[in-house]
Amino acid sequence: MAKALQYAQVDELLGERNSQRSIARVTGISRVTIASRIKKSASGFAGAPALAPQKGPEKGVGSAGAG
């Protein structure tokens, strides 16, 4: 796999909030390289706002079936 494609995959996995260790396992790129990529990235993955965890359907107050 070309390095550009590997780095694109690393960037995508970082955006999905995967750990450096899991990214290293999936891509075959060393954790040190991934850490360097985070430091050098213009978007700053480490400082990006955290996305809300997706745990399933939302249960709102007053939803059907309550009562």
PDB file of N, CA, C and O in Angstrom:
ATOM      1  N   MET A   1       0.857  -1.178   0.000  1.00  0.00           N
ATOM      2  CA  MET A   1       0.000   0.000   0.000  1.00  0.00           C
ATOM      3  C   MET A   1       0.901   1.238   0.000  1.00  0.00           C
ATOM      4  O   MET A   1       1.909   1.284   0.705  1.00  0.00           O
ATOM      5  N   ALA A   2       0.528   2.222  -0.787  1.00  0.00           N
ATOM      6  CA  ALA A   2       1.311   3.446  -0.880  1.00  0.00           C
ATOM      7  C   ALA A   2       1.226   4.224   0.432  1.00  0.00           C
ATOM      8  O   ALA A   2       0.213   4.191   1.130  1.00  0.00           O
ATOM      9  N   LYS A   3       2.311   4.920   0.746  1.00  0.00           N
ATOM     10  CA  LYS A   3       2.353   5.675   2.004  1.00  0.00           C
ATOM     11  C   LYS A   3       1.247   6.712   2.086  1.00  0.00           C
ATOM     12  O   LYS A   3       0.676   6.927   3.155  1.00  0.00           O
ATOM     13  N   ALA A   4       0.940   7.353   0.975  1.00  0.00           N
ATOM     14  CA  ALA A   4      -0.108   8.372   0.987  1.00  0.00           C
ATOM     15  C   ALA A   4      -1.456   7.751   1.380  1.00  0.00           C
ATOM     16  O   ALA A   4      -2.232   8.360   2.117  1.00  0.00           O
ATOM     17  N   LEU A   5      -1.725   6.548   0.890  1.00  0.00           N
ATOM     18  CA  LEU A   5      -2.973   5.878   1.246  1.00  0.00           C
ATOM     19  C   LEU A   5      -2.962   5.457   2.709  1.00  0.00           C
ATOM     20  O   LEU A   5      -3.982   5.550   3.392  1.00  0.00           O
ATOM     21  N   GLN A   6      -1.803   4.990   3.196  1.00  0.00           N
ATOM     22  CA  GLN A   6      -1.704   4.615   4.602  1.00  0.00           C
ATOM     23  C   GLN A   6      -1.922   5.818   5.500  1.00  0.00           C
ATOM     24  O   GLN A   6      -2.632   5.725   6.502  1.00  0.00           O
ATOM     25  N   TYR A   7      -1.319   6.949   5.152  1.00  0.00           N
ATOM     26  CA  TYR A   7      -1.471   8.151   5.970  1.00  0.00           C
ATOM     27  C   TYR A   7      -2.901   8.664   5.921  1.00  0.00           C
ATOM     28  O   TYR A   7      -3.406   9.189   6.914  1.00  0.00           O
ATOM     29  N   ALA A   8      -3.559   8.517   4.776  1.00  0.00           N
ATOM     30  CA  ALA A   8      -4.957   8.918   4.683  1.00  0.00           C
ATOM     31  C   ALA A   8      -5.809   8.039   5.598  1.00  0.00           C
ATOM     32  O   ALA A   8      -6.738   8.520   6.247  1.00  0.00           O
ATOM     33  N   GLN A   9      -5.481   6.741   5.642  1.00  0.00           N
ATOM     34  CA  GLN A   9      -6.206   5.837   6.532  1.00  0.00           C
ATOM     35  C   GLN A   9      -5.950   6.192   7.989  1.00  0.00           C
ATOM     36  O   GLN A   9      -6.867   6.147   8.809  1.00  0.00           O
ATOM     37  N   VAL A  10      -4.700   6.548   8.318  1.00  0.00           N
ATOM     38  CA  VAL A  10      -4.366   6.969   9.685  1.00  0.00           C
ATOM     39  C   VAL A  10      -5.171   8.205  10.055  1.00  0.00           C
ATOM     40  O   VAL A  10      -5.742   8.273  11.143  1.00  0.00           O
ATOM     41  N   ASP A  11      -5.220   9.177   9.161  1.00  0.00           N
ATOM     42  CA  ASP A  11      -5.975  10.406   9.431  1.00  0.00           C
ATOM     43  C   ASP A  11      -7.451  10.109   9.650  1.00  0.00           C
ATOM     44  O   ASP A  11      -8.081  10.688  10.534  1.00  0.00           O
ATOM     45  N   GLU A  12      -8.002   9.204   8.842  1.00  0.00           N
ATOM     46  CA  GLU A  12      -9.414   8.833   8.996  1.00  0.00           C
ATOM     47  C   GLU A  12      -9.662   8.152  10.341  1.00  0.00           C
ATOM     48  O   GLU A  12     -10.638   8.460  11.025  1.00  0.00           O
ATOM     49  N   LEU A  13      -8.781   7.230  10.716  1.00  0.00           N
ATOM     50  CA  LEU A  13      -8.940   6.518  11.980  1.00  0.00           C
ATOM     51  C   LEU A  13      -8.761   7.448  13.174  1.00  0.00           C
ATOM     52  O   LEU A  13      -9.433   7.293  14.193  1.00  0.00           O
ATOM     53  N   LEU A  14      -7.860   8.410  13.048  1.00  0.00           N
ATOM     54  CA  LEU A  14      -7.692   9.396  14.113  1.00  0.00           C
ATOM     55  C   LEU A  14      -8.951  10.242  14.256  1.00  0.00           C
ATOM     56  O   LEU A  14      -9.370  10.562  15.369  1.00  0.00           O
ATOM     57  N   GLY A  15      -9.545  10.597  13.139  1.00  0.00           N
ATOM     58  CA  GLY A  15     -10.780  11.364  13.163  1.00  0.00           C
ATOM     59  C   GLY A  15     -11.918  10.594  13.818  1.00  0.00           C
ATOM     60  O   GLY A  15     -12.845  11.189  14.367  1.00  0.00           O
ATOM     61  N   GLU A  16     -11.842   9.261  13.757  1.00  0.00           N
ATOM     62  CA  GLU A  16     -12.854   8.417  14.396  1.00  0.00           C
ATOM     63  C   GLU A  16     -12.516   8.144  15.858  1.00  0.00           C
ATOM     64  O   GLU A  16     -13.183   7.349  16.521  1.00  0.00           O
ATOM     65  N   ARG A  17     -11.486   8.803  16.348  1.00  0.00           N
ATOM     66  CA  ARG A  17     -11.073   8.705  17.756  1.00  0.00           C
ATOM     67  C   ARG A  17     -10.557   7.314  18.139  1.00  0.00           C
ATOM     68  O   ARG A  17     -10.749   6.871  19.272  1.00  0.00           O
ATOM     69  N   ASN A  18      -9.897   6.621  17.187  1.00  0.00           N
ATOM     70  CA  ASN A  18      -9.266   5.347  17.496  1.00  0.00           C
ATOM     71  C   ASN A  18      -7.953   5.613  18.219  1.00  0.00           C
ATOM     72  O   ASN A  18      -7.346   6.669  18.045  1.00  0.00           O
ATOM     73  N   SER A  19      -7.520   4.659  19.023  1.00  0.00           N
ATOM     74  CA  SER A  19      -6.266   4.823  19.751  1.00  0.00           C
ATOM     75  C   SER A  19      -5.081   4.649  18.800  1.00  0.00           C
ATOM     76  O   SER A  19      -5.191   4.020  17.747  1.00  0.00           O
ATOM     77  N   GLN A  20      -3.967   5.213  19.195  1.00  0.00           N
ATOM     78  CA  GLN A  20      -2.752   5.083  18.393  1.00  0.00           C
ATOM     79  C   GLN A  20      -2.354   3.618  18.261  1.00  0.00           C
ATOM     80  O   GLN A  20      -1.901   3.189  17.199  1.00  0.00           O
ATOM     81  N   ARG A  21      -2.519   2.862  19.318  1.00  0.00           N
ATOM     82  CA  ARG A  21      -2.150   1.447  19.295  1.00  0.00           C
ATOM     83  C   ARG A  21      -3.019   0.664  18.319  1.00  0.00           C
ATOM     84  O   ARG A  21      -2.512  -0.173  17.571  1.00  0.00           O
ATOM     85  N   SER A  22      -4.333   0.931  18.321  1.00  0.00           N
ATOM     86  CA  SER A  22      -5.217   0.207  17.400  1.00  0.00           C
ATOM     87  C   SER A  22      -4.935   0.602  15.951  1.00  0.00           C
ATOM     88  O   SER A  22      -5.008  -0.235  15.052  1.00  0.00           O
ATOM     89  N   ILE A  23      -4.615   1.868  15.728  1.00  0.00           N
ATOM     90  CA  ILE A  23      -4.278   2.324  14.379  1.00  0.00           C
ATOM     91  C   ILE A  23      -3.003   1.640  13.908  1.00  0.00           C
ATOM     92  O   ILE A  23      -2.902   1.246  12.746  1.00  0.00           O
ATOM     93  N   ALA A  24      -2.036   1.497  14.798  1.00  0.00           N
ATOM     94  CA  ALA A  24      -0.783   0.823  14.453  1.00  0.00           C
ATOM     95  C   ALA A  24      -1.050  -0.626  14.058  1.00  0.00           C
ATOM     96  O   ALA A  24      -0.456  -1.130  13.104  1.00  0.00           O
ATOM     97  N   ARG A  25      -1.940  -1.295  14.787  1.00  0.00           N
ATOM     98  CA  ARG A  25      -2.266  -2.692  14.462  1.00  0.00           C
ATOM     99  C   ARG A  25      -2.924  -2.801  13.095  1.00  0.00           C
ATOM    100  O   ARG A  25      -2.576  -3.680  12.307  1.00  0.00           O
ATOM    101  N   VAL A  26      -3.874  -1.914  12.807  1.00  0.00           N
ATOM    102  CA  VAL A  26      -4.640  -1.990  11.567  1.00  0.00           C
ATOM    103  C   VAL A  26      -3.779  -1.637  10.357  1.00  0.00           C
ATOM    104  O   VAL A  26      -3.841  -2.311   9.329  1.00  0.00           O
ATOM    105  N   THR A  27      -2.980  -0.583  10.481  1.00  0.00           N
ATOM    106  CA  THR A  27      -2.249  -0.066   9.327  1.00  0.00           C
ATOM    107  C   THR A  27      -0.844  -0.627   9.169  1.00  0.00           C
ATOM    108  O   THR A  27      -0.297  -0.628   8.067  1.00  0.00           O
ATOM    109  N   GLY A  28      -0.259  -1.103  10.260  1.00  0.00           N
ATOM    110  CA  GLY A  28       1.124  -1.573  10.195  1.00  0.00           C
ATOM    111  C   GLY A  28       2.139  -0.456  10.344  1.00  0.00           C
ATOM    112  O   GLY A  28       3.341  -0.685  10.209  1.00  0.00           O
ATOM    113  N   ILE A  29       1.665   0.754  10.622  1.00  0.00           N
ATOM    114  CA  ILE A  29       2.549   1.908  10.838  1.00  0.00           C
ATOM    115  C   ILE A  29       2.870   1.969  12.323  1.00  0.00           C
ATOM    116  O   ILE A  29       2.002   1.704  13.155  1.00  0.00           O
ATOM    117  N   SER A  30       4.113   2.317  12.667  1.00  0.00           N
ATOM    118  CA  SER A  30       4.511   2.332  14.075  1.00  0.00           C
ATOM    119  C   SER A  30       3.780   3.418  14.855  1.00  0.00           C
ATOM    120  O   SER A  30       3.383   4.443  14.301  1.00  0.00           O
ATOM    121  N   ARG A  31       3.611   3.173  16.155  1.00  0.00           N
ATOM    122  CA  ARG A  31       2.944   4.151  17.019  1.00  0.00           C
ATOM    123  C   ARG A  31       3.726   5.457  17.071  1.00  0.00           C
ATOM    124  O   ARG A  31       3.137   6.531  17.187  1.00  0.00           O
ATOM    125  N   VAL A  32       5.038   5.370  16.987  1.00  0.00           N
ATOM    126  CA  VAL A  32       5.869   6.578  17.002  1.00  0.00           C
ATOM    127  C   VAL A  32       5.552   7.443  15.782  1.00  0.00           C
ATOM    128  O   VAL A  32       5.445   8.664  15.894  1.00  0.00           O
ATOM    129  N   THR A  33       5.403   6.815  14.633  1.00  0.00           N
ATOM    130  CA  THR A  33       5.066   7.550  13.417  1.00  0.00           C
ATOM    131  C   THR A  33       3.681   8.176  13.519  1.00  0.00           C
ATOM    132  O   THR A  33       3.469   9.307  13.083  1.00  0.00           O
ATOM    133  N   ILE A  34       2.746   7.438  14.094  1.00  0.00           N
ATOM    134  CA  ILE A  34       1.392   7.955  14.265  1.00  0.00           C
ATOM    135  C   ILE A  34       1.400   9.145  15.222  1.00  0.00           C
ATOM    136  O   ILE A  34       0.727  10.147  14.978  1.00  0.00           O
ATOM    137  N   ALA A  35       2.162   9.035  16.309  1.00  0.00           N
ATOM    138  CA  ALA A  35       2.269  10.145  17.262  1.00  0.00           C
ATOM    139  C   ALA A  35       2.889  11.368  16.593  1.00  0.00           C
ATOM    140  O   ALA A  35       2.452  12.494  16.831  1.00  0.00           O
ATOM    141  N   SER A  36       3.903  11.154  15.760  1.00  0.00           N
ATOM    142  CA  SER A  36       4.522  12.264  15.036  1.00  0.00           C
ATOM    143  C   SER A  36       3.521  12.906  14.092  1.00  0.00           C
ATOM    144  O   SER A  36       3.488  14.127  13.940  1.00  0.00           O
ATOM    145  N   ARG A  37       2.717  12.084  13.468  1.00  0.00           N
ATOM    146  CA  ARG A  37       1.701  12.584  12.538  1.00  0.00           C
ATOM    147  C   ARG A  37       0.686  13.459  13.257  1.00  0.00           C
ATOM    148  O   ARG A  37       0.234  14.467  12.714  1.00  0.00           O
ATOM    149  N   ILE A  38       0.330  13.080  14.471  1.00  0.00           N
ATOM    150  CA  ILE A  38      -0.608  13.877  15.263  1.00  0.00           C
ATOM    151  C   ILE A  38       0.011  15.233  15.578  1.00  0.00           C
ATOM    152  O   ILE A  38      -0.650  16.264  15.456  1.00  0.00           O
ATOM    153  N   LYS A  39       1.272  15.232  15.980  1.00  0.00           N
ATOM    154  CA  LYS A  39       1.939  16.489  16.331  1.00  0.00           C
ATOM    155  C   LYS A  39       2.077  17.410  15.135  1.00  0.00           C
ATOM    156  O   LYS A  39       1.956  18.628  15.272  1.00  0.00           O
ATOM    157  N   LYS A  40       2.329  16.841  13.960  1.00  0.00           N
ATOM    158  CA  LYS A  40       2.575  17.646  12.770  1.00  0.00           C
ATOM    159  C   LYS A  40       1.299  18.053  12.043  1.00  0.00           C
ATOM    160  O   LYS A  40       1.324  18.925  11.174  1.00  0.00           O
ATOM    161  N   SER A  41       0.184  17.420  12.402  1.00  0.00           N
ATOM    162  CA  SER A  41      -1.046  17.672  11.652  1.00  0.00           C
ATOM    163  C   SER A  41      -1.530  19.107  11.857  1.00  0.00           C
ATOM    164  O   SER A  41      -1.453  19.661  12.953  1.00  0.00           O
ATOM    165  N   ALA A  42      -2.015  19.670  10.798  1.00  0.00           N
ATOM    166  CA  ALA A  42      -2.517  21.044  10.855  1.00  0.00           C
ATOM    167  C   ALA A  42      -3.819  21.122  11.631  1.00  0.00           C
ATOM    168  O   ALA A  42      -4.086  22.116  12.306  1.00  0.00           O
ATOM    169  N   SER A  43      -4.641  20.063  11.535  1.00  0.00           N
ATOM    170  CA  SER A  43      -5.941  20.097  12.207  1.00  0.00           C
ATOM    171  C   SER A  43      -5.811  19.748  13.678  1.00  0.00           C
ATOM    172  O   SER A  43      -6.739  20.006  14.444  1.00  0.00           O
ATOM    173  N   GLY A  44      -4.700  19.176  14.099  1.00  0.00           N
ATOM    174  CA  GLY A  44      -4.480  18.877  15.506  1.00  0.00           C
ATOM    175  C   GLY A  44      -5.489  17.902  16.067  1.00  0.00           C
ATOM    176  O   GLY A  44      -6.360  18.292  16.845  1.00  0.00           O
ATOM    177  N   PHE A  45      -5.390  16.650  15.690  1.00  0.00           N
ATOM    178  CA  PHE A  45      -6.357  15.645  16.127  1.00  0.00           C
ATOM    179  C   PHE A  45      -6.458  15.587  17.636  1.00  0.00           C
ATOM    180  O   PHE A  45      -7.549  15.387  18.170  1.00  0.00           O
ATOM    181  N   ALA A  46      -5.347  15.757  18.339  1.00  0.00           N
ATOM    182  CA  ALA A  46      -5.365  15.662  19.798  1.00  0.00           C
ATOM    183  C   ALA A  46      -6.196  16.781  20.412  1.00  0.00           C
ATOM    184  O   ALA A  46      -6.789  16.602  21.475  1.00  0.00           O
ATOM    185  N   GLY A  47      -6.242  17.931  19.750  1.00  0.00           N
ATOM    186  CA  GLY A  47      -6.974  19.054  20.296  1.00  0.00           C
ATOM    187  C   GLY A  47      -8.376  19.207  19.722  1.00  0.00           C
ATOM    188  O   GLY A  47      -9.094  20.146  20.065  1.00  0.00           O
ATOM    189  N   ALA A  48      -8.762  18.285  18.850  1.00  0.00           N
ATOM    190  CA  ALA A  48     -10.075  18.377  18.225  1.00  0.00           C
ATOM    191  C   ALA A  48     -11.166  18.115  19.261  1.00  0.00           C
ATOM    192  O   ALA A  48     -10.972  17.328  20.187  1.00  0.00           O
ATOM    193  N   PRO A  49     -12.292  18.766  19.105  1.00  0.00           N
ATOM    194  CA  PRO A  49     -13.371  18.542  20.068  1.00  0.00           C
ATOM    195  C   PRO A  49     -13.851  17.099  20.011  1.00  0.00           C
ATOM    196  O   PRO A  49     -13.943  16.504  18.938  1.00  0.00           O
ATOM    197  N   ALA A  50     -14.150  16.557  21.161  1.00  0.00           N
ATOM    198  CA  ALA A  50     -14.597  15.171  21.243  1.00  0.00           C
ATOM    199  C   ALA A  50     -16.022  15.052  20.717  1.00  0.00           C
ATOM    200  O   ALA A  50     -16.879  15.888  21.006  1.00  0.00           O
ATOM    201  N   LEU A  51     -16.255  14.019  19.954  1.00  0.00           N
ATOM    202  CA  LEU A  51     -17.599  13.761  19.454  1.00  0.00           C
ATOM    203  C   LEU A  51     -18.383  13.021  20.516  1.00  0.00           C
ATOM    204  O   LEU A  51     -17.816  12.267  21.307  1.00  0.00           O
ATOM    205  N   ALA A  52     -19.679  13.236  20.535  1.00  0.00           N
ATOM    206  CA  ALA A  52     -20.527  12.539  21.499  1.00  0.00           C
ATOM    207  C   ALA A  52     -20.530  11.048  21.172  1.00  0.00           C
ATOM    208  O   ALA A  52     -20.634  10.674  20.004  1.00  0.00           O
ATOM    209  N   PRO A  53     -20.419  10.206  22.176  1.00  0.00           N
ATOM    210  CA  PRO A  53     -20.423   8.770  21.911  1.00  0.00           C
ATOM    211  C   PRO A  53     -21.781   8.325  21.370  1.00  0.00           C
ATOM    212  O   PRO A  53     -22.826   8.819  21.795  1.00  0.00           O
ATOM    213  N   GLN A  54     -21.747   7.398  20.439  1.00  0.00           N
ATOM    214  CA  GLN A  54     -22.982   6.901  19.855  1.00  0.00           C
ATOM    215  C   GLN A  54     -23.281   5.553  20.488  1.00  0.00           C
ATOM    216  O   GLN A  54     -22.659   4.547  20.146  1.00  0.00           O
ATOM    217  N   LYS A  55     -24.234   5.535  21.411  1.00  0.00           N
ATOM    218  CA  LYS A  55     -24.529   4.329  22.169  1.00  0.00           C
ATOM    219  C   LYS A  55     -25.860   3.702  21.805  1.00  0.00           C
ATOM    220  O   LYS A  55     -26.233   2.688  22.395  1.00  0.00           O
ATOM    221  N   GLY A  56     -26.571   4.251  20.881  1.00  0.00           N
ATOM    222  CA  GLY A  56     -27.846   3.675  20.498  1.00  0.00           C
ATOM    223  C   GLY A  56     -28.907   4.744  20.372  1.00  0.00           C
ATOM    224  O   GLY A  56     -28.611   5.938  20.428  1.00  0.00           O
ATOM    225  N   PRO A  57     -30.131   4.318  20.203  1.00  0.00           N
ATOM    226  CA  PRO A  57     -31.210   5.290  20.010  1.00  0.00           C
ATOM    227  C   PRO A  57     -31.437   6.133  21.265  1.00  0.00           C
ATOM    228  O   PRO A  57     -31.349   5.656  22.396  1.00  0.00           O
ATOM    229  N   GLU A  58     -31.728   7.388  21.016  1.00  0.00           N
ATOM    230  CA  GLU A  58     -31.999   8.306  22.122  1.00  0.00           C
ATOM    231  C   GLU A  58     -33.380   8.021  22.707  1.00  0.00           C
ATOM    232  O   GLU A  58     -34.331   7.759  21.971  1.00  0.00           O
ATOM    233  N   LYS A  59     -33.480   8.073  23.992  1.00  0.00           N
ATOM    234  CA  LYS A  59     -34.779   7.921  24.665  1.00  0.00           C
ATOM    235  C   LYS A  59     -35.146   9.267  25.263  1.00  0.00           C
ATOM    236  O   LYS A  59     -34.638   9.661  26.313  1.00  0.00           O
ATOM    237  N   GLY A  60     -36.027   9.954  24.581  1.00  0.00           N
ATOM    238  CA  GLY A  60     -36.425  11.279  25.033  1.00  0.00           C
ATOM    239  C   GLY A  60     -37.506  11.212  26.099  1.00  0.00           C
ATOM    240  O   GLY A  60     -38.177  10.192  26.259  1.00  0.00           O
ATOM    241  N   VAL A  61     -37.665  12.299  26.816  1.00  0.00           N
ATOM    242  CA  VAL A  61     -38.718  12.402  27.823  1.00  0.00           C
ATOM    243  C   VAL A  61     -40.053  12.480  27.112  1.00  0.00           C
ATOM    244  O   VAL A  61     -40.201  13.219  26.138  1.00  0.00           O
ATOM    245  N   GLY A  62     -41.026  11.722  27.591  1.00  0.00           N
ATOM    246  CA  GLY A  62     -42.360  11.738  26.993  1.00  0.00           C
ATOM    247  C   GLY A  62     -42.446  10.930  25.715  1.00  0.00           C
ATOM    248  O   GLY A  62     -43.333  11.163  24.894  1.00  0.00           O
ATOM    249  N   SER A  63     -41.535   9.982  25.532  1.00  0.00           N
ATOM    250  CA  SER A  63     -41.586   9.172  24.331  1.00  0.00           C
ATOM    251  C   SER A  63     -42.741   8.186  24.395  1.00  0.00           C
ATOM    252  O   SER A  63     -43.285   7.917  25.466  1.00  0.00           O
ATOM    253  N   ALA A  64     -43.101   7.665  23.263  1.00  0.00           N
ATOM    254  CA  ALA A  64     -44.235   6.723  23.185  1.00  0.00           C
ATOM    255  C   ALA A  64     -43.985   5.517  24.066  1.00  0.00           C
ATOM    256  O   ALA A  64     -42.855   5.042  24.178  1.00  0.00           O
ATOM    257  N   GLY A  65     -45.035   5.027  24.685  1.00  0.00           N
ATOM    258  CA  GLY A  65     -44.919   3.853  25.529  1.00  0.00           C
ATOM    259  C   GLY A  65     -44.680   4.191  26.990  1.00  0.00           C
ATOM    260  O   GLY A  65     -44.683   3.300  27.839  1.00  0.00           O
ATOM    261  N   ALA A  66     -44.478   5.445  27.289  1.00  0.00           N
ATOM    262  CA  ALA A  66     -44.259   5.839  28.683  1.00  0.00           C
ATOM    263  C   ALA A  66     -45.619   6.106  29.335  1.00  0.00           C
ATOM    264  O   ALA A  66     -46.414   6.891  28.818  1.00  0.00           O
ATOM    265  N   GLY A  67     -45.877   5.469  30.442  1.00  0.00           N
ATOM    266  CA  GLY A  67     -47.061   5.857  31.146  1.00  0.00           C
ATOM    267  C   GLY A  67     -47.977   4.815  31.432  1.00  0.00           C
ATOM    268  O   GLY A  67     -49.022   5.060  32.034  1.00  0.00           O
TER     269      GLY A  67
END
